[in-house]
Amino acid sequence: MTEKSLHLAVALDGLGWHPAAWRLSHADATAPLTARYWNALAGEAEHAALDLLTIEDSLDLQSSQPDGPDDRVDEVRGRLDAVQIASRLAPLTRHIGLIPTTSTTHTEPFHLSTAIATLDHISGGRAGWRPRVSARRAEAGHFGRRDIPPLDLARLDEPEAVRVVGDLFAEAGDAVEVVRRLWDSWQDDAVIRDVPTGRFVDRERLHYIDFTGQWFSVKGPSIVPRSPQGQPLVAALAHSSVPYAFAARHADIVFVTPTGPEHAAAIVAEVRATEETVGRAGAPLRILADLVVLLDETSTLARRRGTRLDELHGAQFTSDASIVVGTPGEVADLLAEWHHAGVDGFRLRPAVLPNDLTAITRALVPALRDRGLFRAGYPGGTLRDLLGLPRPASRYAAATV
Protein backbone atom coordinates (compact mmCIF):
# COMPACT_ATOMS: atom_id res chain seq x y z
CA MET A 1 0.00 0.00 0.00
CA THR A 2 1.28 3.46 -0.86
CA GLU A 3 -0.55 5.03 2.10
CA LYS A 4 -2.98 4.05 4.84
CA SER A 5 -5.77 1.90 3.42
CA LEU A 6 -9.17 3.51 3.62
CA HIS A 7 -12.31 1.95 5.03
CA LEU A 8 -15.18 1.42 2.63
CA ALA A 9 -18.85 0.94 3.47
CA VAL A 10 -22.05 0.88 1.47
CA ALA A 11 -25.42 2.28 2.58
CA LEU A 12 -28.37 0.20 1.41
CA ASP A 13 -31.82 1.74 1.11
CA GLY A 14 -34.62 0.17 -0.93
CA LEU A 15 -33.82 0.26 -4.64
CA GLY A 16 -31.35 3.11 -4.27
CA TRP A 17 -30.99 6.61 -2.90
CA HIS A 18 -32.42 8.44 -5.90
CA PRO A 19 -36.22 8.75 -5.56
CA ALA A 20 -36.70 7.45 -9.13
CA ALA A 21 -34.25 4.57 -8.74
CA TRP A 22 -36.96 1.93 -9.04
CA ARG A 23 -37.74 3.14 -12.57
CA LEU A 24 -34.24 2.23 -13.86
CA SER A 25 -33.22 -0.54 -11.47
CA HIS A 26 -32.20 -3.93 -12.81
CA ALA A 27 -34.24 -5.41 -9.95
CA ASP A 28 -37.98 -5.83 -9.84
CA ALA A 29 -39.82 -3.06 -8.00
CA THR A 30 -40.96 -5.53 -5.31
CA ALA A 31 -37.47 -6.98 -4.79
CA PRO A 32 -36.73 -5.05 -1.54
CA LEU A 33 -39.56 -7.01 0.09
CA THR A 34 -37.73 -10.30 -0.51
CA ALA A 35 -34.85 -11.95 1.33
CA ARG A 36 -33.19 -12.94 -1.95
CA TYR A 37 -32.67 -9.29 -2.91
CA TRP A 38 -30.90 -8.39 0.34
CA ASN A 39 -28.85 -11.58 0.23
CA ALA A 40 -27.63 -10.67 -3.25
CA LEU A 41 -26.69 -7.13 -2.22
CA ALA A 42 -24.77 -8.32 0.84
CA GLY A 43 -23.03 -11.03 -1.16
CA GLU A 44 -21.96 -8.49 -3.79
CA ALA A 45 -20.60 -6.14 -1.14
CA GLU A 46 -18.75 -8.92 0.68
CA HIS A 47 -17.24 -10.27 -2.55
CA ALA A 48 -15.51 -6.89 -2.92
CA ALA A 49 -14.31 -7.06 0.74
CA LEU A 50 -16.16 -3.92 1.83
CA ASP A 51 -15.79 -3.26 5.55
CA LEU A 52 -19.48 -2.98 6.34
CA LEU A 53 -22.95 -2.26 5.07
CA THR A 54 -25.63 -0.18 6.71
CA ILE A 55 -29.37 -0.67 6.32
CA GLU A 56 -31.64 2.37 6.46
CA ASP A 57 -34.87 2.40 8.43
CA SER A 58 -37.49 4.79 9.71
CA LEU A 59 -40.72 4.69 11.67
CA ASP A 60 -42.73 6.48 9.00
CA LEU A 61 -43.24 6.04 5.28
CA GLN A 62 -40.76 7.52 2.86
CA SER A 63 -41.95 10.98 1.85
CA SER A 64 -40.92 14.03 -0.16
CA GLN A 65 -42.26 16.13 2.72
CA PRO A 66 -40.11 17.02 5.74
CA ASP A 67 -42.79 15.64 8.07
CA GLY A 68 -45.69 13.36 7.29
CA PRO A 69 -46.81 11.46 4.19
CA ASP A 70 -47.16 13.00 0.76
CA ASP A 71 -49.51 12.25 -2.12
CA ARG A 72 -46.89 10.89 -4.52
CA VAL A 73 -47.53 7.47 -5.99
CA ASP A 74 -44.50 7.41 -8.31
CA GLU A 75 -41.90 6.67 -5.62
CA VAL A 76 -41.11 3.65 -3.48
CA ARG A 77 -43.13 3.47 -0.28
CA GLY A 78 -42.73 0.79 2.37
CA ARG A 79 -39.74 -1.14 3.67
CA LEU A 80 -38.71 -4.12 5.78
CA ASP A 81 -37.32 -3.86 9.29
CA ALA A 82 -33.55 -3.20 9.21
CA VAL A 83 -32.65 -5.36 12.22
CA GLN A 84 -34.62 -8.27 10.79
CA ILE A 85 -32.83 -7.89 7.44
CA ALA A 86 -29.44 -7.86 9.17
CA SER A 87 -30.36 -10.98 11.13
CA ARG A 88 -31.26 -12.71 7.88
CA LEU A 89 -27.93 -11.72 6.33
CA ALA A 90 -25.79 -12.73 9.30
CA PRO A 91 -25.65 -16.51 8.70
CA LEU A 92 -25.27 -16.00 4.94
CA THR A 93 -22.18 -13.79 5.17
CA ARG A 94 -18.81 -14.39 6.80
CA HIS A 95 -16.82 -11.17 6.98
CA ILE A 96 -18.75 -7.98 6.24
CA GLY A 97 -20.06 -5.84 9.09
CA LEU A 98 -23.84 -5.46 9.43
CA ILE A 99 -25.20 -2.18 10.83
CA PRO A 100 -28.99 -1.69 10.92
CA THR A 101 -30.61 1.63 11.78
CA THR A 102 -33.19 2.04 14.55
CA SER A 103 -34.94 4.91 16.29
CA THR A 104 -34.04 5.72 19.89
CA THR A 105 -37.01 8.07 20.28
CA HIS A 106 -39.79 5.47 20.20
CA THR A 107 -37.95 2.21 20.93
CA GLU A 108 -37.00 0.94 24.37
CA PRO A 109 -33.22 0.62 24.86
CA PHE A 110 -33.64 -2.79 26.52
CA HIS A 111 -35.19 -4.14 23.31
CA LEU A 112 -32.48 -2.53 21.19
CA SER A 113 -29.70 -3.98 23.35
CA THR A 114 -31.00 -7.53 23.04
CA ALA A 115 -31.60 -7.24 19.28
CA ILE A 116 -28.11 -5.95 18.47
CA ALA A 117 -26.37 -8.30 20.93
CA THR A 118 -28.24 -11.19 19.32
CA LEU A 119 -27.09 -9.99 15.89
CA ASP A 120 -23.50 -9.92 17.15
CA HIS A 121 -23.80 -13.51 18.36
CA ILE A 122 -25.30 -14.93 15.18
CA SER A 123 -22.87 -13.01 12.96
CA GLY A 124 -19.82 -14.07 14.93
CA GLY A 125 -18.87 -10.54 15.97
CA ARG A 126 -19.84 -8.42 12.95
CA ALA A 127 -22.73 -6.40 14.33
CA GLY A 128 -23.16 -2.69 14.69
CA TRP A 129 -26.00 -0.29 15.37
CA ARG A 130 -26.88 3.14 14.04
CA PRO A 131 -29.18 4.90 16.50
CA ARG A 132 -31.16 7.80 15.08
CA VAL A 133 -33.53 10.32 16.60
CA SER A 134 -37.09 10.59 15.31
CA ALA A 135 -37.78 14.31 15.12
CA ARG A 136 -40.90 14.04 12.97
CA ARG A 137 -44.32 14.57 14.47
CA ALA A 138 -45.74 11.96 12.09
CA GLU A 139 -43.56 9.26 13.63
CA ALA A 140 -44.69 10.18 17.14
CA GLY A 141 -48.27 9.84 15.95
CA HIS A 142 -47.76 6.14 15.30
CA PHE A 143 -47.19 5.53 19.01
CA GLY A 144 -49.39 8.07 20.78
CA ARG A 145 -47.19 8.26 23.87
CA ARG A 146 -45.64 11.68 23.28
CA ASP A 147 -46.02 14.74 21.11
CA ILE A 148 -43.16 16.26 19.13
CA PRO A 149 -43.81 19.81 17.91
CA PRO A 150 -43.38 20.41 14.18
CA LEU A 151 -39.88 21.55 13.27
CA ASP A 152 -39.14 24.01 10.46
CA LEU A 153 -35.84 22.90 8.92
CA ALA A 154 -35.13 26.48 7.90
CA ARG A 155 -35.52 27.74 11.50
CA LEU A 156 -33.66 25.17 13.58
CA ASP A 157 -31.66 27.94 15.27
CA GLU A 158 -34.73 29.27 17.07
CA PRO A 159 -34.83 28.60 20.85
CA GLU A 160 -37.74 26.13 20.82
CA ALA A 161 -36.23 24.11 17.96
CA VAL A 162 -32.85 24.09 19.71
CA ARG A 163 -34.54 22.79 22.87
CA VAL A 164 -36.46 20.04 21.05
CA VAL A 165 -33.45 18.84 19.07
CA GLY A 166 -31.24 19.02 22.14
CA ASP A 167 -33.70 16.93 24.15
CA LEU A 168 -33.95 14.31 21.39
CA PHE A 169 -30.18 13.92 21.22
CA ALA A 170 -29.86 13.89 25.02
CA GLU A 171 -32.49 11.13 25.12
CA ALA A 172 -30.60 9.25 22.39
CA GLY A 173 -27.41 9.61 24.42
CA ASP A 174 -29.09 8.07 27.45
CA ALA A 175 -30.48 5.28 25.27
CA VAL A 176 -27.01 4.41 23.97
CA GLU A 177 -25.62 4.53 27.50
CA VAL A 178 -28.31 2.11 28.69
CA VAL A 179 -27.66 -0.21 25.75
CA ARG A 180 -23.90 -0.20 26.36
CA ARG A 181 -24.35 -0.91 30.06
CA LEU A 182 -26.67 -3.80 29.26
CA TRP A 183 -24.06 -5.19 26.83
CA ASP A 184 -21.59 -5.10 29.73
CA SER A 185 -23.98 -6.53 32.32
CA TRP A 186 -22.78 -10.08 31.57
CA GLN A 187 -19.05 -10.50 32.02
CA ASP A 188 -17.23 -12.57 29.42
CA ASP A 189 -16.88 -15.52 31.80
CA ALA A 190 -20.36 -15.34 33.35
CA VAL A 191 -21.52 -18.52 31.61
CA ILE A 192 -19.80 -21.50 33.28
CA ARG A 193 -21.67 -24.56 31.94
CA ASP A 194 -20.19 -26.78 34.65
CA VAL A 195 -22.23 -30.01 34.44
CA PRO A 196 -20.68 -31.81 37.47
CA THR A 197 -21.53 -28.95 39.84
CA GLY A 198 -24.77 -28.03 38.09
CA ARG A 199 -23.72 -24.40 37.69
CA PHE A 200 -24.63 -22.92 34.31
CA VAL A 201 -23.91 -19.32 35.23
CA ASP A 202 -21.82 -17.47 37.81
CA ARG A 203 -24.36 -15.10 39.36
CA GLU A 204 -21.56 -12.87 40.66
CA ARG A 205 -20.67 -12.07 37.05
CA LEU A 206 -24.14 -10.82 36.13
CA HIS A 207 -24.79 -7.22 37.08
CA TYR A 208 -27.69 -4.85 37.57
CA ILE A 209 -27.02 -1.66 35.65
CA ASP A 210 -29.39 0.41 37.85
CA PHE A 211 -29.63 3.25 35.34
CA THR A 212 -31.90 6.16 36.23
CA GLY A 213 -32.11 9.21 34.00
CA GLN A 214 -34.57 11.76 32.69
CA TRP A 215 -36.02 9.38 30.09
CA PHE A 216 -35.20 5.86 31.24
CA SER A 217 -35.01 3.82 34.40
CA VAL A 218 -33.56 0.40 33.65
CA LYS A 219 -32.62 -2.22 36.22
CA GLY A 220 -30.95 -4.89 34.10
CA PRO A 221 -29.17 -7.20 33.60
CA SER A 222 -29.60 -8.08 29.94
CA ILE A 223 -31.14 -11.38 28.94
CA VAL A 224 -28.42 -11.92 26.30
CA PRO A 225 -24.93 -13.06 27.40
CA ARG A 226 -22.02 -10.84 26.40
CA SER A 227 -21.47 -10.95 22.65
CA PRO A 228 -18.28 -11.68 20.68
CA GLN A 229 -17.28 -8.03 20.35
CA GLY A 230 -18.24 -7.24 23.93
CA GLN A 231 -19.63 -3.98 22.61
CA PRO A 232 -21.03 -4.07 19.06
CA LEU A 233 -20.08 -0.95 17.13
CA VAL A 234 -22.22 2.17 17.43
CA ALA A 235 -22.39 4.44 14.38
CA ALA A 236 -23.87 7.92 14.03
CA LEU A 237 -24.75 10.15 11.09
CA ALA A 238 -23.77 13.75 11.88
CA HIS A 239 -24.10 17.04 10.01
CA SER A 240 -23.46 19.67 12.69
CA SER A 241 -22.19 20.41 16.19
CA VAL A 242 -24.95 18.70 18.22
CA PRO A 243 -24.70 15.31 16.45
CA TYR A 244 -20.88 15.65 16.37
CA ALA A 245 -20.97 15.88 20.17
CA PHE A 246 -23.37 12.93 20.33
CA ALA A 247 -21.00 10.85 18.18
CA ALA A 248 -17.94 11.90 20.19
CA ARG A 249 -19.61 10.80 23.43
CA HIS A 250 -21.39 7.66 22.33
CA ALA A 251 -20.28 6.28 18.95
CA ASP A 252 -17.38 4.35 17.43
CA ILE A 253 -17.95 5.50 13.83
CA VAL A 254 -19.35 8.77 12.54
CA PHE A 255 -20.69 9.32 9.03
CA VAL A 256 -20.19 12.92 7.93
CA THR A 257 -21.29 14.86 4.84
CA PRO A 258 -18.53 17.11 3.48
CA THR A 259 -18.86 18.96 0.18
CA GLY A 260 -15.21 18.82 -0.83
CA PRO A 261 -11.69 18.06 0.45
CA GLU A 262 -11.30 21.38 2.29
CA HIS A 263 -14.67 20.93 3.95
CA ALA A 264 -13.72 17.34 4.80
CA ALA A 265 -10.55 18.53 6.52
CA ALA A 266 -12.56 21.14 8.45
CA ILE A 267 -15.09 18.54 9.60
CA VAL A 268 -12.34 16.16 10.71
CA ALA A 269 -10.77 19.00 12.72
CA GLU A 270 -14.13 19.86 14.30
CA VAL A 271 -14.85 16.23 15.20
CA ARG A 272 -11.41 15.82 16.78
CA ALA A 273 -11.84 19.05 18.73
CA THR A 274 -15.26 17.89 19.90
CA GLU A 275 -13.74 14.62 21.11
CA GLU A 276 -11.39 16.63 23.32
CA THR A 277 -14.17 18.92 24.52
CA VAL A 278 -16.40 16.06 25.68
CA GLY A 279 -13.45 14.17 27.17
CA ARG A 280 -13.69 11.15 24.92
CA ALA A 281 -11.82 8.15 26.29
CA GLY A 282 -10.50 5.26 24.24
CA ALA A 283 -10.04 5.01 20.49
CA PRO A 284 -10.87 8.07 18.37
CA LEU A 285 -13.91 7.99 16.13
CA ARG A 286 -13.53 6.42 12.73
CA ILE A 287 -14.69 9.20 10.39
CA LEU A 288 -16.33 8.09 7.13
CA ALA A 289 -17.57 10.57 4.54
CA ASP A 290 -20.95 9.89 2.94
CA LEU A 291 -21.29 10.22 -0.84
CA VAL A 292 -24.19 9.43 -3.16
CA VAL A 293 -22.60 7.79 -6.21
CA LEU A 294 -23.90 7.33 -9.74
CA LEU A 295 -21.34 5.49 -11.88
CA ASP A 296 -21.09 4.50 -15.51
CA GLU A 297 -18.50 3.55 -18.13
CA THR A 298 -18.10 7.15 -19.30
CA SER A 299 -18.82 10.51 -17.73
CA THR A 300 -21.34 11.22 -20.48
CA LEU A 301 -23.27 8.03 -19.81
CA ALA A 302 -23.27 8.72 -16.07
CA ARG A 303 -24.60 12.25 -16.57
CA ARG A 304 -27.25 11.01 -18.98
CA ARG A 305 -28.45 8.45 -16.49
CA GLY A 306 -28.54 11.09 -13.77
CA THR A 307 -30.52 13.41 -16.02
CA ARG A 308 -32.96 10.63 -16.88
CA LEU A 309 -33.51 9.84 -13.19
CA ASP A 310 -34.21 13.51 -12.47
CA GLU A 311 -36.66 13.66 -15.38
CA LEU A 312 -38.51 10.64 -14.02
CA HIS A 313 -38.53 12.22 -10.58
CA GLY A 314 -39.77 15.55 -11.90
CA ALA A 315 -37.06 17.56 -10.14
CA GLN A 316 -33.33 17.67 -9.62
CA PHE A 317 -32.29 15.22 -6.92
CA THR A 318 -30.73 16.76 -3.82
CA SER A 319 -29.31 15.04 -0.76
CA ASP A 320 -27.72 15.79 2.60
CA ALA A 321 -24.58 14.14 1.17
CA SER A 322 -22.63 15.22 -1.90
CA ILE A 323 -23.70 13.58 -5.16
CA VAL A 324 -20.90 12.28 -7.37
CA VAL A 325 -21.60 11.39 -11.00
CA GLY A 326 -18.84 9.94 -13.15
CA THR A 327 -16.67 6.98 -14.00
CA PRO A 328 -15.17 4.63 -11.39
CA GLY A 329 -11.73 6.06 -12.14
CA GLU A 330 -12.90 9.63 -11.62
CA VAL A 331 -14.59 8.74 -8.35
CA ALA A 332 -11.50 6.81 -7.19
CA ASP A 333 -9.41 9.95 -7.73
CA LEU A 334 -11.94 11.98 -5.76
CA LEU A 335 -11.92 9.49 -2.87
CA ALA A 336 -8.11 9.59 -2.82
CA GLU A 337 -8.17 13.38 -2.54
CA TRP A 338 -10.73 13.37 0.27
CA HIS A 339 -8.90 10.55 2.06
CA HIS A 340 -5.76 12.65 1.96
CA ALA A 341 -7.77 15.45 3.62
CA GLY A 342 -8.14 13.26 6.70
CA VAL A 343 -11.26 11.11 6.53
CA ASP A 344 -10.71 7.45 7.41
CA GLY A 345 -12.92 6.19 4.62
CA PHE A 346 -16.27 6.46 2.91
CA ARG A 347 -19.83 5.25 3.12
CA LEU A 348 -21.14 5.15 -0.43
CA ARG A 349 -24.85 5.49 -1.14
CA PRO A 350 -25.66 3.85 -4.51
CA ALA A 351 -28.05 6.03 -6.48
CA VAL A 352 -29.68 2.94 -8.01
CA LEU A 353 -29.58 -0.59 -6.61
CA PRO A 354 -28.21 -3.00 -7.59
CA ASN A 355 -26.80 -1.11 -10.61
CA ASP A 356 -24.49 1.30 -8.79
CA LEU A 357 -23.52 -1.26 -6.16
CA THR A 358 -22.09 -3.56 -8.82
CA ALA A 359 -20.30 -0.57 -10.34
CA ILE A 360 -18.76 0.07 -6.92
CA THR A 361 -17.73 -3.52 -6.28
CA ARG A 362 -16.58 -4.47 -9.77
CA ALA A 363 -15.05 -1.23 -11.03
CA LEU A 364 -14.52 1.36 -8.26
CA VAL A 365 -12.97 -1.06 -5.77
CA PRO A 366 -10.42 -2.39 -8.32
CA ALA A 367 -9.58 1.24 -9.19
CA LEU A 368 -8.94 1.99 -5.52
CA ARG A 369 -6.75 -1.11 -5.22
CA ASP A 370 -4.76 -0.01 -8.26
CA ARG A 371 -4.08 3.24 -6.38
CA GLY A 372 -2.99 1.35 -3.27
CA LEU A 373 -5.96 2.62 -1.26
CA PHE A 374 -7.94 -0.54 -0.47
CA ARG A 375 -7.02 -4.01 0.67
CA ALA A 376 -7.49 -7.10 -1.48
CA GLY A 377 -9.41 -9.20 1.06
CA TYR A 378 -10.47 -9.60 4.66
CA PRO A 379 -7.77 -10.06 7.32
CA GLY A 380 -10.13 -12.00 9.58
CA GLY A 381 -11.57 -11.25 12.99
CA THR A 382 -14.51 -9.17 14.17
CA LEU A 383 -15.81 -5.89 12.81
CA ARG A 384 -13.89 -4.14 15.56
CA ASP A 385 -10.72 -5.87 14.39
CA LEU A 386 -11.39 -4.83 10.81
CA LEU A 387 -11.70 -1.18 11.83
CA GLY A 388 -8.75 -1.31 14.20
CA LEU A 389 -10.86 -0.78 17.32
CA PRO A 390 -10.05 -2.59 20.58
CA ARG A 391 -12.48 -4.93 22.28
CA PRO A 392 -13.60 -3.19 25.48
CA ALA A 393 -13.70 -4.97 28.81
CA SER A 394 -16.94 -5.06 30.77
CA ARG A 395 -17.19 -1.98 32.98
CA TYR A 396 -18.50 -4.25 35.74
CA ALA A 397 -15.62 -6.72 35.69
CA ALA A 398 -13.53 -4.69 38.12
CA ALA A 399 -16.28 -4.89 40.74
CA THR A 400 -16.15 -8.67 40.65
CA VAL A 401 -12.37 -8.72 40.92
C-alpha positions in Angstrom: 0.0 0.0 0.0 1.3 3.5 -0.9 -0.5 5.0 2.1 -3.0 4.0 4.8 -5.8 1.9 3.4 -9.2 3.5 3.6 -12.3 1.9 5.0 -15.2 1.4 2.6 -18.9 0.9 3.5 -22.1 0.9 1.5 -25.4 2.3 2.6 -28.4 0.2 1.4 -31.8 1.7 1.1 -34.6 0.2 -0.9 -33.8 0.3 -4.6 -31.3 3.1 -4.3 -31.0 6.6 -2.9 -32.4 8.4 -5.9 -36.2 8.8 -5.6 -36.7 7.5 -9.1 -34.3 4.6 -8.7 -37.0 1.9 -9.0 -37.7 3.1 -12.6 -34.2 2.2 -13.9 -33.2 -0.5 -11.5 -32.2 -3.9 -12.8 -34.2 -5.4 -9.9 -38.0 -5.8 -9.8 -39.8 -3.1 -8.0 -41.0 -5.5 -5.3 -37.5 -7.0 -4.8 -36.7 -5.1 -1.5 -39.6 -7.0 0.1 -37.7 -10.3 -0.5 -34.9 -12.0 1.3 -33.2 -12.9 -1.9 -32.7 -9.3 -2.9 -30.9 -8.4 0.3 -28.9 -11.6 0.2 -27.6 -10.7 -3.2 -26.7 -7.1 -2.2 -24.8 -8.3 0.8 -23.0 -11.0 -1.2 -22.0 -8.5 -3.8 -20.6 -6.1 -1.1 -18.8 -8.9 0.7 -17.2 -10.3 -2.5 -15.5 -6.9 -2.9 -14.3 -7.1 0.7 -16.2 -3.9 1.8 -15.8 -3.3 5.5 -19.5 -3.0 6.3 -22.9 -2.3 5.1 -25.6 -0.2 6.7 -29.4 -0.7 6.3 -31.6 2.4 6.5 -34.9 2.4 8.4 -37.5 4.8 9.7 -40.7 4.7 11.7 -42.7 6.5 9.0 -43.2 6.0 5.3 -40.8 7.5 2.9 -41.9 11.0 1.9 -40.9 14.0 -0.2 -42.3 16.1 2.7 -40.1 17.0 5.7 -42.8 15.6 8.1 -45.7 13.4 7.3 -46.8 11.5 4.2 -47.2 13.0 0.8 -49.5 12.2 -2.1 -46.9 10.9 -4.5 -47.5 7.5 -6.0 -44.5 7.4 -8.3 -41.9 6.7 -5.6 -41.1 3.6 -3.5 -43.1 3.5 -0.3 -42.7 0.8 2.4 -39.7 -1.1 3.7 -38.7 -4.1 5.8 -37.3 -3.9 9.3 -33.6 -3.2 9.2 -32.7 -5.4 12.2 -34.6 -8.3 10.8 -32.8 -7.9 7.4 -29.4 -7.9 9.2 -30.4 -11.0 11.1 -31.3 -12.7 7.9 -27.9 -11.7 6.3 -25.8 -12.7 9.3 -25.7 -16.5 8.7 -25.3 -16.0 4.9 -22.2 -13.8 5.2 -18.8 -14.4 6.8 -16.8 -11.2 7.0 -18.7 -8.0 6.2 -20.1 -5.8 9.1 -23.8 -5.5 9.4 -25.2 -2.2 10.8 -29.0 -1.7 10.9 -30.6 1.6 11.8 -33.2 2.0 14.5 -34.9 4.9 16.3 -34.0 5.7 19.9 -37.0 8.1 20.3 -39.8 5.5 20.2 -37.9 2.2 20.9 -37.0 0.9 24.4 -33.2 0.6 24.9 -33.6 -2.8 26.5 -35.2 -4.1 23.3 -32.5 -2.5 21.2 -29.7 -4.0 23.3 -31.0 -7.5 23.0 -31.6 -7.2 19.3 -28.1 -6.0 18.5 -26.4 -8.3 20.9 -28.2 -11.2 19.3 -27.1 -10.0 15.9 -23.5 -9.9 17.2 -23.8 -13.5 18.4 -25.3 -14.9 15.2 -22.9 -13.0 13.0 -19.8 -14.1 14.9 -18.9 -10.5 16.0 -19.8 -8.4 13.0 -22.7 -6.4 14.3 -23.2 -2.7 14.7 -26.0 -0.3 15.4 -26.9 3.1 14.0 -29.2 4.9 16.5 -31.2 7.8 15.1 -33.5 10.3 16.6 -37.1 10.6 15.3 -37.8 14.3 15.1 -40.9 14.0 13.0 -44.3 14.6 14.5 -45.7 12.0 12.1 -43.6 9.3 13.6 -44.7 10.2 17.1 -48.3 9.8 15.9 -47.8 6.1 15.3 -47.2 5.5 19.0 -49.4 8.1 20.8 -47.2 8.3 23.9 -45.6 11.7 23.3 -46.0 14.7 21.1 -43.2 16.3 19.1 -43.8 19.8 17.9 -43.4 20.4 14.2 -39.9 21.6 13.3 -39.1 24.0 10.5 -35.8 22.9 8.9 -35.1 26.5 7.9 -35.5 27.7 11.5 -33.7 25.2 13.6 -31.7 27.9 15.3 -34.7 29.3 17.1 -34.8 28.6 20.8 -37.7 26.1 20.8 -36.2 24.1 18.0 -32.8 24.1 19.7 -34.5 22.8 22.9 -36.5 20.0 21.1 -33.4 18.8 19.1 -31.2 19.0 22.1 -33.7 16.9 24.2 -33.9 14.3 21.4 -30.2 13.9 21.2 -29.9 13.9 25.0 -32.5 11.1 25.1 -30.6 9.3 22.4 -27.4 9.6 24.4 -29.1 8.1 27.5 -30.5 5.3 25.3 -27.0 4.4 24.0 -25.6 4.5 27.5 -28.3 2.1 28.7 -27.7 -0.2 25.7 -23.9 -0.2 26.4 -24.3 -0.9 30.1 -26.7 -3.8 29.3 -24.1 -5.2 26.8 -21.6 -5.1 29.7 -24.0 -6.5 32.3 -22.8 -10.1 31.6 -19.1 -10.5 32.0 -17.2 -12.6 29.4 -16.9 -15.5 31.8 -20.4 -15.3 33.4 -21.5 -18.5 31.6 -19.8 -21.5 33.3 -21.7 -24.6 31.9 -20.2 -26.8 34.7 -22.2 -30.0 34.4 -20.7 -31.8 37.5 -21.5 -29.0 39.8 -24.8 -28.0 38.1 -23.7 -24.4 37.7 -24.6 -22.9 34.3 -23.9 -19.3 35.2 -21.8 -17.5 37.8 -24.4 -15.1 39.4 -21.6 -12.9 40.7 -20.7 -12.1 37.1 -24.1 -10.8 36.1 -24.8 -7.2 37.1 -27.7 -4.9 37.6 -27.0 -1.7 35.6 -29.4 0.4 37.9 -29.6 3.3 35.3 -31.9 6.2 36.2 -32.1 9.2 34.0 -34.6 11.8 32.7 -36.0 9.4 30.1 -35.2 5.9 31.2 -35.0 3.8 34.4 -33.6 0.4 33.7 -32.6 -2.2 36.2 -30.9 -4.9 34.1 -29.2 -7.2 33.6 -29.6 -8.1 29.9 -31.1 -11.4 28.9 -28.4 -11.9 26.3 -24.9 -13.1 27.4 -22.0 -10.8 26.4 -21.5 -10.9 22.7 -18.3 -11.7 20.7 -17.3 -8.0 20.3 -18.2 -7.2 23.9 -19.6 -4.0 22.6 -21.0 -4.1 19.1 -20.1 -1.0 17.1 -22.2 2.2 17.4 -22.4 4.4 14.4 -23.9 7.9 14.0 -24.7 10.2 11.1 -23.8 13.7 11.9 -24.1 17.0 10.0 -23.5 19.7 12.7 -22.2 20.4 16.2 -25.0 18.7 18.2 -24.7 15.3 16.5 -20.9 15.7 16.4 -21.0 15.9 20.2 -23.4 12.9 20.3 -21.0 10.9 18.2 -17.9 11.9 20.2 -19.6 10.8 23.4 -21.4 7.7 22.3 -20.3 6.3 18.9 -17.4 4.4 17.4 -18.0 5.5 13.8 -19.3 8.8 12.5 -20.7 9.3 9.0 -20.2 12.9 7.9 -21.3 14.9 4.8 -18.5 17.1 3.5 -18.9 19.0 0.2 -15.2 18.8 -0.8 -11.7 18.1 0.4 -11.3 21.4 2.3 -14.7 20.9 3.9 -13.7 17.3 4.8 -10.6 18.5 6.5 -12.6 21.1 8.5 -15.1 18.5 9.6 -12.3 16.2 10.7 -10.8 19.0 12.7 -14.1 19.9 14.3 -14.9 16.2 15.2 -11.4 15.8 16.8 -11.8 19.0 18.7 -15.3 17.9 19.9 -13.7 14.6 21.1 -11.4 16.6 23.3 -14.2 18.9 24.5 -16.4 16.1 25.7 -13.4 14.2 27.2 -13.7 11.1 24.9 -11.8 8.2 26.3 -10.5 5.3 24.2 -10.0 5.0 20.5 -10.9 8.1 18.4 -13.9 8.0 16.1 -13.5 6.4 12.7 -14.7 9.2 10.4 -16.3 8.1 7.1 -17.6 10.6 4.5 -20.9 9.9 2.9 -21.3 10.2 -0.8 -24.2 9.4 -3.2 -22.6 7.8 -6.2 -23.9 7.3 -9.7 -21.3 5.5 -11.9 -21.1 4.5 -15.5 -18.5 3.6 -18.1 -18.1 7.2 -19.3 -18.8 10.5 -17.7 -21.3 11.2 -20.5 -23.3 8.0 -19.8 -23.3 8.7 -16.1 -24.6 12.2 -16.6 -27.3 11.0 -19.0 -28.4 8.5 -16.5 -28.5 11.1 -13.8 -30.5 13.4 -16.0 -33.0 10.6 -16.9 -33.5 9.8 -13.2 -34.2 13.5 -12.5 -36.7 13.7 -15.4 -38.5 10.6 -14.0 -38.5 12.2 -10.6 -39.8 15.5 -11.9 -37.1 17.6 -10.1 -33.3 17.7 -9.6 -32.3 15.2 -6.9 -30.7 16.8 -3.8 -29.3 15.0 -0.8 -27.7 15.8 2.6 -24.6 14.1 1.2 -22.6 15.2 -1.9 -23.7 13.6 -5.2 -20.9 12.3 -7.4 -21.6 11.4 -11.0 -18.8 9.9 -13.2 -16.7 7.0 -14.0 -15.2 4.6 -11.4 -11.7 6.1 -12.1 -12.9 9.6 -11.6 -14.6 8.7 -8.3 -11.5 6.8 -7.2 -9.4 9.9 -7.7 -11.9 12.0 -5.8 -11.9 9.5 -2.9 -8.1 9.6 -2.8 -8.2 13.4 -2.5 -10.7 13.4 0.3 -8.9 10.5 2.1 -5.8 12.7 2.0 -7.8 15.4 3.6 -8.1 13.3 6.7 -11.3 11.1 6.5 -10.7 7.4 7.4 -12.9 6.2 4.6 -16.3 6.5 2.9 -19.8 5.2 3.1 -21.1 5.1 -0.4 -24.9 5.5 -1.1 -25.7 3.8 -4.5 -28.1 6.0 -6.5 -29.7 2.9 -8.0 -29.6 -0.6 -6.6 -28.2 -3.0 -7.6 -26.8 -1.1 -10.6 -24.5 1.3 -8.8 -23.5 -1.3 -6.2 -22.1 -3.6 -8.8 -20.3 -0.6 -10.3 -18.8 0.1 -6.9 -17.7 -3.5 -6.3 -16.6 -4.5 -9.8 -15.1 -1.2 -11.0 -14.5 1.4 -8.3 -13.0 -1.1 -5.8 -10.4 -2.4 -8.3 -9.6 1.2 -9.2 -8.9 2.0 -5.5 -6.8 -1.1 -5.2 -4.8 0.0 -8.3 -4.1 3.2 -6.4 -3.0 1.3 -3.3 -6.0 2.6 -1.3 -7.9 -0.5 -0.5 -7.0 -4.0 0.7 -7.5 -7.1 -1.5 -9.4 -9.2 1.1 -10.5 -9.6 4.7 -7.8 -10.1 7.3 -10.1 -12.0 9.6 -11.6 -11.2 13.0 -14.5 -9.2 14.2 -15.8 -5.9 12.8 -13.9 -4.1 15.6 -10.7 -5.9 14.4 -11.4 -4.8 10.8 -11.7 -1.2 11.8 -8.8 -1.3 14.2 -10.9 -0.8 17.3 -10.0 -2.6 20.6 -12.5 -4.9 22.3 -13.6 -3.2 25.5 -13.7 -5.0 28.8 -16.9 -5.1 30.8 -17.2 -2.0 33.0 -18.5 -4.2 35.7 -15.6 -6.7 35.7 -13.5 -4.7 38.1 -16.3 -4.9 40.7 -16.2 -8.7 40.6 -12.4 -8.7 40.9 
